[in-house]
Amino acid sequence: MEKEKLFQRVQSMIISSAKKPKYTAISTVKIADLFNVKPDDVEKTLQELVNENRLKKSMLTDPPNYEIYLLP
């Protein structure tokens, strides 16, 4: 999976978010369908972006307790 394309997609999702602070919950299945790859590949690439400090990963404290992604 192309890391830059995924990062650009996630970045645009976060920037267009109306939430404060800006974040997005990502469905790896939907993203995998868009890029025609396996959901495991999307999860692995997202984790690489987090490890590179290009994205931050967190959990919502209130239900539903989604994993969310933010820009650093």
C-alpha positions, 0 to 999 in steps of 0.5 A, a space after each residue: 500500500 502506498 504510504 503517501 496516498 494513505 497519509 494524504 487521504 487521512 490528512 484531508 479527512 482530519 483537516 475537513 473534520 468539524 470536530 474540535 480538536 480536529 480528528 477522524 475515526 478511520 474504518 480500515 475496511 472502507 479505506 482498504 476497499 477504496 485502495 483495493 488492498 487488504 485491511 491488514 495492509 491499511 492497519 500496518 501502514 497507519 501504524 508506520 505513519 504513527 511510528 514516524 510521528 506523522 499521525 497521532 493515535 488515540 482513543 475516545 474517552 466517551 462511548 463509542 470508544 473509537 480509535 482516532 487519528 490526529 495530526 501532530 
